């Protein structure tokens, strides 16, 4: 075995990776080690279900790795708190310091070739669907719930609502995507934007708080 391969195995096949795969998957799937976890990932809750496609490969999903220079990687801790279900439809990278929280009734769907660079948060208590080839920068919040109930005359005024993010969407740093949001395919969300409603036009740049279209008919490259 080459030095490169030995180094690779020591980097990814730590005790946390081994525990997670055998906790979440049947034996014949677990021994393929489709998910790699950095040793600093905090497994706050692993009661939920993790779904993978029929065809998996070694290290298809990587959680807690990467290195974004503006953060202290040594102190950056990824948190996994999944009580509901999370589905990966292909390869995914969830960068260091990111937080994934899925409530017991939550369903989170992540498309293929998904990437969070670092330090972003997804909170799913209802339903969040993210398409293929999506890129999330850092300090992003995606949340389909308000957590606390607001009622009037025994009627809830702020129910949880689904979020739908299309294919090949790039979300800029410090943006916030709230319940009821729909982002079409090919869109770019500018830095520090607030998304809180349905957008129906593909291949646009949206910016502001709340965001509105500022450029249309764009193409962007990963």
C-alpha positions as CSV (number, residue, x, y, z in Angstrom):
1,X,0.0,0.0,0.0
2,X,1.4,3.4,-1.0
3,X,2.2,6.2,1.6
4,X,-0.4,8.3,-0.1
5,X,-3.2,5.7,0.4
6,X,-2.1,5.1,4.0
7,X,-2.3,8.8,4.7
8,X,-5.7,9.0,3.1
9,X,-7.0,6.2,5.2
10,X,-5.7,7.7,8.5
11,X,-7.2,11.1,7.6
12,X,-10.7,9.8,6.9
13,X,-11.2,6.4,8.6
14,X,-11.2,7.7,12.2
15,X,-13.3,6.3,15.0
16,X,-16.1,8.8,14.4
17,X,-16.4,7.8,10.7
18,X,-16.5,4.1,11.6
19,X,-19.1,4.6,14.4
20,X,-21.3,6.8,12.2
21,X,-21.4,4.5,9.2
22,X,-22.2,1.4,11.3
23,X,-24.7,3.2,13.4
24,X,-26.7,4.6,10.4
25,X,-26.4,1.9,7.7
26,X,-26.7,-1.9,7.4
27,X,-23.4,-3.8,7.5
28,X,-23.0,-4.3,3.7
29,X,-23.4,-0.6,3.1
30,X,-21.5,0.5,6.1
31,X,-18.3,-1.3,5.1
32,X,-18.2,0.8,1.9
33,X,-17.8,3.9,4.2
34,X,-19.9,6.2,2.0
35,X,-19.7,9.0,4.6
36,X,-16.6,10.5,6.1
37,X,-16.7,12.6,9.3
38,X,-14.0,14.8,10.6
39,X,-12.9,13.7,14.1
40,X,-14.1,17.1,15.5
41,X,-17.7,16.7,14.3
42,X,-20.1,16.8,17.3
43,X,-22.7,14.0,16.9
44,X,-25.4,15.7,19.0
45,X,-28.1,13.3,17.7
46,X,-28.0,10.4,15.3
47,X,-31.5,9.0,15.9
48,X,-32.6,10.1,12.4
49,X,-32.5,8.2,9.1
50,X,-29.9,8.8,6.5
51,X,-30.8,7.8,3.0
52,X,-28.3,7.3,0.2
53,X,-28.7,6.5,-3.6
54,X,-28.4,2.9,-4.8
55,X,-24.9,3.5,-6.1
56,X,-22.6,4.7,-3.4
57,X,-18.8,5.1,-3.3
58,X,-16.1,5.5,-0.6
59,X,-16.4,8.9,0.9
60,X,-19.3,10.1,-1.1
61,X,-20.4,12.5,1.6
62,X,-17.8,14.4,3.6
63,X,-18.7,16.3,6.8
64,X,-16.5,18.7,8.7
65,X,-13.5,18.9,6.3
66,X,-12.1,21.8,4.2
67,X,-10.2,24.9,5.1
68,X,-11.6,28.4,4.6
69,X,-8.8,30.7,5.6
70,X,-10.8,33.4,7.4
71,X,-11.9,30.9,10.1
72,X,-9.9,29.2,12.8
73,X,-10.1,25.6,11.5
74,X,-8.7,24.2,14.7
75,X,-11.6,25.6,16.7
76,X,-14.3,25.3,14.1
77,X,-16.7,22.5,15.0
78,X,-19.3,20.9,12.9
79,X,-22.6,19.8,14.5
80,X,-24.9,16.9,13.4
81,X,-28.3,16.8,15.0
82,X,-30.6,14.7,12.9
83,X,-33.8,13.3,14.4
84,X,-35.9,13.2,11.2
85,X,-34.6,12.1,7.8
86,X,-31.9,13.4,5.5
87,X,-31.4,12.2,2.0
88,X,-28.2,12.6,-0.1
89,X,-28.8,12.0,-3.8
90,X,-25.1,12.0,-4.6
91,X,-21.8,13.5,-3.6
92,X,-21.8,16.2,-0.9
93,X,-19.3,18.3,1.1
94,X,-20.4,19.9,4.3
95,X,-17.5,22.2,5.3
96,X,-16.1,22.7,8.8
97,X,-18.1,24.6,11.3
98,X,-21.4,23.9,9.6
99,X,-24.5,22.8,11.5
100,X,-27.2,20.4,10.3
101,X,-30.3,20.2,12.4
102,X,-33.3,18.1,11.3
103,X,-36.2,17.9,13.7
104,X,-38.1,14.6,14.2
105,X,-40.7,15.6,11.6
106,X,-38.2,17.2,9.3
107,X,-37.2,16.0,5.8
108,X,-34.0,17.4,4.3
109,X,-33.2,16.5,0.7
110,X,-29.7,17.3,-0.7
111,X,-28.9,16.9,-4.4
112,X,-25.8,15.6,-6.0
113,X,-22.5,17.6,-6.1
114,X,-23.6,19.8,-3.1
115,X,-21.0,22.0,-1.3
116,X,-21.0,24.1,1.8
117,X,-17.7,25.8,2.1
118,X,-17.8,26.4,5.9
119,X,-19.7,27.7,8.9
120,X,-23.3,27.6,7.5
121,X,-26.5,26.3,9.1
122,X,-29.4,24.3,7.8
123,X,-32.4,23.9,10.2
124,X,-35.2,21.7,8.9
125,X,-38.3,21.0,11.0
126,X,-40.7,20.6,8.0
127,X,-39.3,20.1,4.5
128,X,-36.2,21.5,2.7
129,X,-35.2,20.4,-0.8
130,X,-31.9,21.4,-2.4
131,X,-31.1,20.6,-6.0
132,X,-28.0,19.4,-7.8
133,X,-24.7,21.3,-8.1
134,X,-25.6,23.9,-5.4
135,X,-22.9,25.9,-3.7
136,X,-23.3,27.6,-0.3
137,X,-20.8,30.0,1.0
138,X,-20.2,30.7,4.7
139,X,-22.4,32.1,7.5
140,X,-25.6,31.2,5.7
141,X,-28.8,30.3,7.5
142,X,-31.5,28.2,5.9
143,X,-34.5,27.6,8.2
144,X,-38.0,26.4,7.5
145,X,-39.4,27.1,11.0
146,X,-39.8,30.0,13.4
147,X,-39.4,27.6,16.3
148,X,-41.8,29.5,18.6
149,X,-45.6,29.6,17.9
150,X,-47.5,32.8,17.3
151,X,-51.2,32.4,17.6
152,X,-54.4,34.5,17.5
153,X,-57.8,33.1,18.5
154,X,-56.2,29.6,18.8
155,X,-55.0,29.8,15.2
156,X,-51.3,29.6,14.5
157,X,-50.1,32.5,12.4
158,X,-46.6,31.3,11.7
159,X,-46.7,27.6,10.6
160,X,-43.6,25.9,9.3
161,X,-43.4,26.1,5.5
162,X,-41.2,24.2,3.0
163,X,-38.1,25.6,1.2
164,X,-37.3,24.7,-2.4
165,X,-33.9,25.5,-3.9
166,X,-33.4,24.5,-7.5
167,X,-30.4,23.1,-9.4
168,X,-27.1,25.0,-9.7
169,X,-27.9,27.7,-7.2
170,X,-25.1,29.7,-5.6
171,X,-25.8,31.4,-2.2
172,X,-23.5,34.1,-1.1
173,X,-22.1,34.6,2.4
174,X,-24.2,35.7,5.3
175,X,-27.5,35.2,3.3
176,X,-30.6,34.1,5.0
177,X,-33.2,31.8,3.4
178,X,-36.5,31.5,5.4
179,X,-39.6,29.3,5.3
180,X,-41.7,29.4,2.2
181,X,-38.8,30.4,-0.1
182,X,-38.5,29.1,-3.6
183,X,-35.3,29.7,-5.6
184,X,-35.3,28.6,-9.3
185,X,-32.6,26.9,-11.2
186,X,-29.4,28.7,-12.0
187,X,-29.8,31.6,-9.7
188,X,-27.2,33.5,-7.7
189,X,-28.0,35.0,-4.3
190,X,-25.8,38.0,-3.5
191,X,-24.0,38.4,-0.3
192,X,-26.0,39.3,2.8
193,X,-29.4,38.8,1.1
194,X,-32.7,37.8,2.6
195,X,-34.8,35.3,0.7
196,X,-38.3,34.9,2.1
197,X,-40.8,34.3,-0.8
198,X,-41.4,32.5,-4.1
199,X,-39.3,33.6,-7.0
200,X,-40.2,32.3,-10.4
201,X,-37.5,33.4,-12.8
202,X,-34.5,31.2,-13.5
203,X,-30.8,32.3,-14.1
204,X,-31.0,35.5,-12.2
205,X,-29.0,37.4,-9.6
206,X,-31.1,38.4,-6.6
207,X,-29.9,40.8,-4.0
208,X,-31.1,42.8,-1.0
209,X,-33.3,42.4,2.1
210,X,-35.7,41.2,1.0
211,X,-34.0,40.2,-2.2
212,X,-35.2,41.2,-5.6
213,X,-33.9,40.5,-9.1
214,X,-31.1,42.7,-10.2
215,X,-29.7,40.9,-13.2
216,X,-31.4,38.3,-15.5
217,X,-30.2,35.7,-18.1
218,X,-27.0,34.9,-16.3
219,X,-24.7,31.9,-16.3
220,X,-22.3,31.1,-13.5
221,X,-19.5,28.5,-13.2
222,X,-18.6,26.4,-10.2
